[in-house]
């Protein structure tokens, strides 16, 4: 008797019962036969709006847009593993996949930053042409699985399947899909990421960690994976990734710190930004000089009295982990503007505008 796990199958395609649906069915067949709990999410049947860049999720980790995103997040959160089946449109995955990532990244990264356990994930894509026609596909499928805290057990893209159902002309490829599904089952049952040897990229470099097949080449010869952020090294006749890993707990925490620094910079430079915005849209003339934001908070003391309503306004807007640093920023702004105390109105005036 196996210990049943929850596996979320995600079909990215808008086509009903098309190539991606067939692939997902074969990918999940081993888990279904093994008795694991399977749930299918068809993104094409959902309403997923594009991100509008308001940054409200930076505080609450919830998106202000009203559609099916919260349901998607809930299903991802409770899953032990994710099986992703996606078509390739123009060189890469459909925009719905990117919209989900954009709008839930703050939530997902916060989860990873405080997580002690990984999920497992596998991705199979289908495209209408040769590899040059789906050259960016694995970037987005790797990024999706990595963002939601999955160790990626395998990736495959089946090419030359343009028409609905055309993938059934290549049962040999679908058998490979089933083998990838078996490998995912082994990984969740043994609670260990078992990387599959199945790969359509035998003649290309592949990131050993996230299985993306695109690298940034630096002038000094370094190869950096733009998805997980690590450097590809050839050590003891094997390719390995070293250094930074954006999908690790430290990587997620570093990202959160980066966001906080951006918020602090925006708060400290808010007056200058507002003035330059107003001037630019009145005259459409660029400023003459660059502006250097002073991020130094070392000399800021609790020299101004905060009343209880001001503290309540701070707590209502800022996550607990960042309250002290944002309080310092507001104090610095208030001192610069000659404030003698901080009440609710003062705090709200300086709090970041999401």
C-alpha positions as CSV (number, residue, x, y, z in Angstrom):
1,X,0.0,0.0,0.0
2,X,1.6,3.3,-1.1
3,X,1.4,6.5,0.8
4,X,-0.9,8.4,-1.6
5,X,0.3,11.8,-2.7
6,X,-1.5,14.7,-4.3
7,X,-0.4,15.4,-7.9
8,X,-1.7,18.5,-9.7
9,X,-1.8,18.1,-13.4
10,X,-1.8,21.5,-15.2
11,X,-2.8,21.7,-18.9
12,X,-1.9,25.1,-20.3
13,X,-3.6,24.7,-23.7
14,X,-6.9,26.3,-24.7
15,X,-7.6,23.3,-27.0
16,X,-10.0,20.8,-25.5
17,X,-8.7,17.2,-25.8
18,X,-5.8,18.4,-27.9
19,X,-2.1,17.5,-27.8
20,X,-1.4,18.9,-24.4
21,X,-4.3,17.1,-22.9
22,X,-3.1,13.8,-24.4
23,X,0.4,14.4,-23.1
24,X,-0.9,15.2,-19.6
25,X,-3.1,12.1,-19.6
26,X,0.0,9.9,-20.4
27,X,2.2,11.8,-18.0
28,X,-0.3,11.2,-15.1
29,X,-1.1,7.6,-16.1
30,X,1.6,6.0,-13.9
31,X,0.5,8.0,-10.9
32,X,-3.1,7.2,-11.4
33,X,-2.4,3.5,-11.7
34,X,-0.2,3.7,-8.6
35,X,-3.2,5.1,-6.6
36,X,-2.0,8.6,-6.1
37,X,-4.6,11.4,-5.9
38,X,-4.8,13.3,-9.2
39,X,-6.4,16.6,-9.9
40,X,-6.5,18.3,-13.4
41,X,-6.4,22.0,-13.9
42,X,-7.2,23.2,-17.4
43,X,-5.9,26.8,-17.6
44,X,-7.7,27.4,-20.9
45,X,-11.1,27.1,-19.0
46,X,-10.1,29.7,-16.4
47,X,-10.1,33.5,-16.3
48,X,-6.6,34.7,-15.7
49,X,-6.0,38.4,-16.2
50,X,-2.6,40.0,-16.9
51,X,-0.6,41.6,-14.1
52,X,-1.1,45.4,-13.9
53,X,2.1,46.2,-11.9
54,X,0.4,47.8,-8.9
55,X,2.7,46.0,-6.4
56,X,-0.2,45.4,-3.9
57,X,0.9,41.8,-3.6
58,X,4.3,42.9,-2.2
59,X,2.5,43.5,1.1
60,X,-0.5,41.1,1.3
61,X,0.8,38.4,-1.2
62,X,-2.7,38.6,-2.6
63,X,-3.6,40.0,-6.0
64,X,-6.3,42.7,-6.1
65,X,-7.6,41.4,-9.5
66,X,-10.7,39.2,-9.2
67,X,-10.5,36.0,-11.3
68,X,-9.4,32.4,-10.9
69,X,-5.9,33.0,-9.7
70,X,-6.6,32.3,-6.0
71,X,-8.0,28.9,-6.9
72,X,-4.9,28.1,-8.9
73,X,-2.7,29.1,-5.9
74,X,-4.7,27.0,-3.5
75,X,-4.3,23.9,-5.7
76,X,-0.6,24.5,-6.1
77,X,-0.1,24.9,-2.4
78,X,-1.7,21.6,-1.4
79,X,0.0,19.6,-4.1
80,X,2.9,17.3,-3.4
81,X,3.9,17.4,-7.1
82,X,3.1,19.2,-10.3
83,X,2.9,17.7,-13.8
84,X,2.8,20.4,-16.4
85,X,1.8,20.0,-20.1
86,X,2.1,23.0,-22.3
87,X,2.0,23.9,-25.9
88,X,4.5,26.2,-27.5
89,X,3.1,29.3,-29.2
90,X,5.6,31.8,-30.5
91,X,8.9,30.2,-29.4
92,X,7.6,29.8,-25.9
93,X,4.7,28.9,-23.6
94,X,1.3,30.7,-23.7
95,X,1.0,34.1,-21.9
96,X,-1.4,32.6,-19.3
97,X,1.5,30.8,-17.7
98,X,3.5,34.0,-17.4
99,X,0.5,35.9,-16.0
100,X,0.1,33.4,-13.2
101,X,3.8,33.7,-12.3
102,X,3.8,37.5,-12.4
103,X,0.8,37.8,-10.2
104,X,1.7,35.1,-7.7
105,X,5.5,35.5,-7.5
106,X,5.4,37.5,-4.2
107,X,3.3,34.8,-2.6
108,X,5.3,31.9,-4.0
109,X,8.7,33.3,-3.1
110,X,7.5,34.0,0.4
111,X,6.4,30.4,0.7
112,X,9.8,29.2,-0.5
113,X,11.7,31.5,1.8
114,X,9.9,29.9,4.8
115,X,9.7,26.3,3.5
116,X,11.5,23.2,4.7
117,X,10.1,20.8,2.1
118,X,10.2,20.8,-1.7
119,X,7.6,19.6,-4.1
120,X,8.5,17.6,-7.3
121,X,7.7,18.7,-10.8
122,X,7.9,17.5,-14.4
123,X,7.1,19.3,-17.7
124,X,6.3,18.1,-21.1
125,X,5.7,20.5,-24.0
126,X,4.5,20.2,-27.5
127,X,5.4,22.3,-30.5
128,X,4.7,22.5,-34.2
129,X,8.3,22.6,-35.5
130,X,11.9,21.8,-34.9
131,X,13.9,22.9,-31.8
132,X,14.7,26.3,-33.2
133,X,11.0,27.0,-33.2
134,X,10.6,26.3,-29.5
135,X,13.9,27.7,-28.3
136,X,12.5,29.5,-25.3
137,X,10.0,27.0,-24.2
138,X,11.9,25.3,-21.4
139,X,12.8,28.6,-19.9
140,X,9.1,29.2,-18.9
141,X,8.3,25.7,-17.9
142,X,11.4,25.5,-15.7
143,X,10.6,28.9,-14.2
144,X,7.1,27.9,-13.5
145,X,8.0,24.7,-11.6
146,X,10.9,26.3,-9.9
147,X,8.9,29.3,-8.7
148,X,6.4,26.9,-7.0
149,X,9.1,25.2,-5.1
150,X,9.5,22.1,-7.2
151,X,12.6,20.0,-7.7
152,X,12.4,19.3,-11.4
153,X,12.6,15.6,-12.2
154,X,12.4,15.8,-16.0
155,X,11.6,17.9,-19.1
156,X,10.7,17.0,-22.7
157,X,9.4,18.9,-25.7
158,X,7.8,17.0,-28.5
159,X,8.2,18.8,-31.8
160,X,6.4,18.6,-35.2
161,X,3.0,18.2,-33.7
162,X,1.2,21.3,-35.0
163,X,-2.4,20.0,-35.5
164,X,-4.8,18.9,-32.9
165,X,-4.2,15.3,-32.0
166,X,-1.1,15.1,-34.2
167,X,1.0,13.9,-31.2
168,X,-0.8,10.5,-31.5
169,X,1.2,10.0,-34.7
170,X,4.3,9.6,-32.5
171,X,3.5,6.9,-29.9
172,X,7.2,6.4,-29.3
173,X,7.4,10.0,-27.9
174,X,4.3,9.4,-25.8
175,X,5.9,6.3,-24.3
176,X,8.8,8.6,-23.2
177,X,6.1,10.9,-21.6
178,X,4.8,7.9,-19.6
179,X,8.4,7.1,-18.5
180,X,8.7,10.7,-17.2
181,X,5.5,10.1,-15.3
182,X,7.0,6.9,-13.8
183,X,10.1,8.9,-12.8
184,X,7.9,11.5,-11.0
185,X,6.1,8.8,-9.1
186,X,9.4,7.3,-7.9
187,X,10.6,10.7,-6.8
188,X,7.5,11.5,-4.7
189,X,7.3,7.9,-3.3
190,X,11.0,7.9,-2.3
191,X,10.9,11.6,-1.4
192,X,14.0,12.2,-3.5
193,X,14.5,14.1,-6.7
194,X,15.4,11.5,-9.3
195,X,16.5,13.2,-12.5
196,X,15.3,11.5,-15.7
197,X,17.7,10.7,-18.4
198,X,15.1,11.4,-21.0
199,X,15.9,14.6,-22.8
200,X,15.5,16.0,-26.3
201,X,18.5,18.2,-25.9
202,X,21.3,15.6,-26.1
203,X,23.3,17.9,-28.4
204,X,22.8,21.0,-26.2
205,X,23.9,22.2,-22.8
206,X,21.1,21.7,-20.2
207,X,21.1,23.2,-16.7
208,X,21.5,20.1,-14.3
209,X,19.4,21.8,-11.7
210,X,16.3,23.4,-13.4
211,X,16.7,21.6,-16.8
212,X,16.4,24.9,-18.8
213,X,18.5,24.8,-22.0
214,X,19.3,28.5,-22.4
215,X,22.4,30.2,-20.9
216,X,23.8,33.7,-20.6
217,X,27.4,33.8,-21.9
218,X,29.6,36.4,-20.2
219,X,32.6,38.0,-21.8
220,X,34.9,36.1,-19.3
221,X,33.4,32.8,-20.5
222,X,31.1,32.1,-17.6
223,X,27.8,30.3,-18.5
224,X,24.9,31.4,-16.2
225,X,21.5,29.8,-16.2
226,X,19.0,32.7,-16.4
227,X,16.3,30.6,-14.8
228,X,17.8,29.3,-11.5
229,X,20.7,31.8,-11.6
230,X,23.6,29.3,-11.1
231,X,26.8,29.0,-13.0
232,X,27.4,25.9,-15.2
233,X,30.7,24.2,-14.4
234,X,32.3,21.1,-15.8
235,X,33.6,19.2,-12.8
236,X,35.0,15.6,-12.8
237,X,33.6,15.1,-16.3
238,X,30.1,16.1,-15.2
239,X,28.2,19.4,-15.7
240,X,27.0,20.9,-12.4
241,X,25.5,24.2,-11.3
242,X,27.3,26.1,-8.6
243,X,26.7,29.4,-6.7
244,X,23.4,31.2,-6.5
245,X,20.1,29.3,-6.7
246,X,17.0,31.5,-6.9
247,X,14.7,28.6,-6.0
248,X,16.4,27.8,-2.7
249,X,15.5,29.3,0.7
250,X,18.5,31.7,0.7
251,X,17.7,32.6,-3.0
252,X,14.1,33.4,-2.1
253,X,15.2,35.5,0.9
254,X,17.7,37.4,-1.2
255,X,14.9,38.2,-3.7
256,X,12.7,39.5,-0.9
257,X,15.5,41.7,0.4
258,X,16.0,43.0,-3.1
259,X,12.3,44.0,-3.2
260,X,12.5,45.7,0.1
261,X,15.5,47.7,-1.0
262,X,13.5,48.8,-4.1
263,X,10.6,49.9,-1.8
264,X,13.0,51.8,0.4
265,X,14.6,53.5,-2.5
266,X,11.2,54.5,-3.9
267,X,10.1,55.9,-0.5
268,X,13.3,57.9,0.0
269,X,13.2,59.3,-3.5
270,X,9.5,59.8,-3.6
271,X,9.6,63.6,-3.6
272,X,12.2,63.7,-6.4
273,X,10.4,61.1,-8.4
274,X,7.0,63.0,-8.1
275,X,8.6,66.3,-9.2
276,X,10.4,64.7,-12.1
277,X,7.2,62.9,-13.2
278,X,5.2,66.1,-13.1
279,X,7.9,68.1,-15.0
280,X,8.4,65.4,-17.6
281,X,4.7,65.0,-18.5
282,X,4.3,68.8,-18.7
283,X,7.2,69.4,-21.0
284,X,8.4,66.0,-22.2
285,X,11.9,67.1,-21.4
286,X,14.3,64.7,-19.7
287,X,16.0,65.7,-16.4
288,X,19.5,67.2,-16.9
289,X,21.2,65.1,-14.2
290,X,21.0,61.6,-12.6
291,X,19.7,61.4,-9.1
292,X,21.5,59.2,-6.6
293,X,19.2,57.7,-3.9
294,X,20.7,57.8,-0.4
295,X,19.9,54.5,1.1
296,X,21.9,55.1,4.3
297,X,19.8,54.6,7.4
298,X,22.6,54.0,9.9
299,X,22.2,57.4,11.6
300,X,18.4,57.2,11.9
301,X,17.3,56.8,15.5
302,X,13.9,56.5,17.1
303,X,14.0,60.2,17.7
304,X,10.4,60.9,16.7
305,X,7.5,59.8,18.7
306,X,5.0,57.5,16.9
307,X,1.5,57.5,18.3
308,X,-0.5,54.3,18.4
309,X,-2.6,55.1,15.3
310,X,0.6,55.7,13.3
311,X,2.0,52.3,14.5
312,X,-1.3,50.7,13.6
313,X,-1.2,52.2,10.1
314,X,2.4,50.8,9.7
315,X,1.3,47.3,10.8
316,X,-1.7,47.3,8.5
317,X,0.4,48.1,5.5
318,X,3.8,46.5,6.0
319,X,4.6,42.7,6.6
320,X,6.0,42.2,10.2
321,X,9.5,41.2,8.9
322,X,9.9,44.6,7.3
323,X,8.2,46.9,9.9
324,X,11.3,48.1,11.6
325,X,13.2,49.0,8.4
326,X,10.2,50.8,6.9
327,X,9.7,52.6,10.2
328,X,13.3,53.9,10.0
329,X,12.7,55.1,6.4
330,X,9.6,57.0,7.4
331,X,11.4,58.5,10.4
332,X,14.2,59.7,8.1
333,X,11.7,61.2,5.7
334,X,9.9,63.0,8.5
335,X,13.1,64.4,9.9
336,X,14.2,65.7,6.5
337,X,10.9,67.5,6.2
338,X,11.0,69.0,9.7
339,X,8.4,66.8,11.3
340,X,8.4,66.7,15.1
341,X,6.2,63.7,15.6
342,X,4.5,61.0,13.6
343,X,0.8,60.5,13.7
344,X,-1.5,58.4,11.5
345,X,-1.7,61.0,8.7
346,X,2.1,61.5,8.7
347,X,2.7,57.7,8.5
348,X,0.2,57.3,5.7
349,X,1.8,60.1,3.7
350,X,5.2,58.4,3.8
351,X,4.1,54.7,3.5
352,X,4.8,53.1,0.2
353,X,2.0,53.6,-2.3
354,X,1.0,50.2,-3.7
